[in-house]
Amino acid sequence: MPIKNEAMLITYSDSMGKDIKETHEVLKKYIGDAIGGVHLLPFFPSTGDRGFAPYRYDVVDPAFGNWDDVEALGEDYYLMFDFMINHISKKSEMYQDFKKKHDDSKYNDFFIRWEKFWEKAGKNRPTQEDVDLIYKRKDKAPKQEITFDDGTTENLWNTFGEEQIDINVKSKVANEFFKETLVDMVKHGADMIRLDAFAYAIKKVGTNDFFVEPEIWDLLNEVQDILAPYKATILPEIHEHYTIPQKISEHNFFIYDFTLPMTTLYTLYSGKTNRLAKWLKMSPMKQFTTLDTHDGIGVVDAKDILTDDEIEYASNELYKVGANVKRKYSSAEYNNLDIYQINSTYYSALGDDDKAYLLSRAFQIFAPGIPMVYYVGLLAGSNDLELLEKTKEGRNINRHYYTKEEVAKEVQRPVVKNLLDLLAWRNKFAAFDLDGSIDVETPTETTIKITRKDKDGKNVAVLEADAANKTFTITANGEKVMEQK
């Protein structure tokens, strides 16, 4: 199914019902036309990180169902799957074969062998300066020891968790694996492939090993070339300064808007609309907008759209205004790798306030691009402190497991009903076409007027909002769609 200009749901396979089949039932019965696509978070057999440490991609984890269930979902929605191009689990065939056969393994070049990598740079490498230069996700050098069956040891590049061993994306055997896996995904219904952690994939001496140019463009183009004959496309995932996604956009790839979440929070905390207006005017149409995802709320993404003082203000207000949000939930105490994200549901970040929350979603809907809505956000979910404390995983505060019965109850809440209605309207109204236009005005310090038009100017959607008192009016071709007083 081709990608539609309709909102995409982000969900795990067991978070709106116990498995993919139940998720499908829930979407059809309770969510309806509010979404047109589904980003089904990793549903492959995995050894950690809630699916992001896969050890194979050719089967569905039996706990979630099978390929028939995935393909049935794809009959009703355009689908996005995750491909962890940077790493794979130690339980994978590749790692296990390499561990057993060492240099005789056909996968002896599949991983980045730390010592061999630095040997090519010259003697006595890496220096401390080399290690300090690396853009790291942990305090120490990104390596992990492997003990082979023959008793010898060496180190492999390891950026993320203990289970997630980095792949040598330049190796022939890795490229064969990439092609085989990506084509298989498309044949099972993937219309988009999300390239998780792709910016870490290129390692090069003398760089910080993050978003290394020009090699990163070669990698993205190679993946897109594999998918092009199948009419599928990629969505590169990166949490960084907004200029990097904009650079990706200039190469004509879809991108994520991770700047909008914090910018919108600042707008609703401060009541000032100038920063939001600035960002909406800069944003490309070929993107997916977010307020929430399975990760935390990004802070660094909004840097320089918000000043450092404004980011600090918004972060402090989040802890002050947010419902049951504490700084420690985003710290090492709760196993957080990314100190530049804050763990909270978006609804709770706005103090579980229905008016503020619905206005935040109205801003998202009127922003350039296609809205992505995380399943907890779709149901205006509050922070799950019970799951957080049970697991001691900070991000689990925003990963509640909903039963079918819970979903049936949540969709009766007025804030959820209104959100579903807004999304369904947006999905069908031509003013939001990606080849259309956006005009943004700020009549006063606290107000904003966003006008969306299709390319012919025949269909016009207008949002007029006051960020201070959380009121808004939406019209379509002059007719009122929704009003919040």
C-alpha angles and dihedrals in degrees: 000000000000120000111272127208088244130114117279123220118218112210145148117240093248103037103085096038129344098285146357094284092053091045089055091050092049093050093050095044103039111015102042119164094355090097133036100179139039129211099203104202115226110315098170126107106282141172099215153332093075092292099325093108098064121175096191138012103194096085138040117243102262089227088068101039132255143289091279089062092049093048091048089055088051090057089067104030138031107250138218123197129190123243116190097212093172100054151006135201126273086237090065122114088244096057095040094049091047091048091051101042103024110189091003091062118105084226095057088116097038095092131048105257103211099211094044091047092057095038088068089058093058140265123328094018135178097050120192086257090057092052094044090053094059116103096236137191093203137036098253132059111292097249139111130198120243121198111207124214088251089064098251124122139206137156132263127202109263117178101168135020127351091262097047109085116185120247124227096236091189094062122103094228091052092050091052088052091049093052095045092048098044094048090048090052092054092048088056093053109279112147093174132027118209109214102216117209091350092152090070094051100090116071118189131167113249095027134089088250092236123112091344112195138246092008093059090063091052089054094048092047092049091053093045090049090055091053100039097084088055094050091242127130142198135246110202111213119215134153106204145102109327092245092072096057088044089054089052089050090054087060087058098251123134111255139193121249101221092157095072097070098062093034090055092048090051089050094052095042095048099031089226119127102188097095094047090050091050092052096046090053091053099045122105121231095229096078145090114241123216140189094171139014138167088282130062128284106280119237105177091052091073097046112133092013083069117030118242089257091051092049090050090048093050092047092050092046090051090060091043101042099028118100111246094343116146130178092235090064087070095044137091088266087074097041099260119166096182113062090181093071130074119217114227140106111260091239091055091044085064092049095260085287113158096202095050091044097051090048090052089055091047088056090050093049092051094045118102112272138028118313119241114197123192114226094245089051092048087059094040089240125191126224112290101223093169093060091041094055094040093056102025087221111134096209091054088077083080099039106078117169108232120200120213088255093053092051090051089054097043095053089061092066111104094233091054093044090052092048092050090048092049093050093047090051093047092050092059103035114098095214088081095059111138091234090055130090142257129210122190128194133175106204091180137005092269102035135076134186118200119188122191122190135178117242093268093047091234096119120050130184120188130191116192112184143169110212093194098060096023095237125142146166126207122197133183115203088339096310119115113248101174138350131194115194 
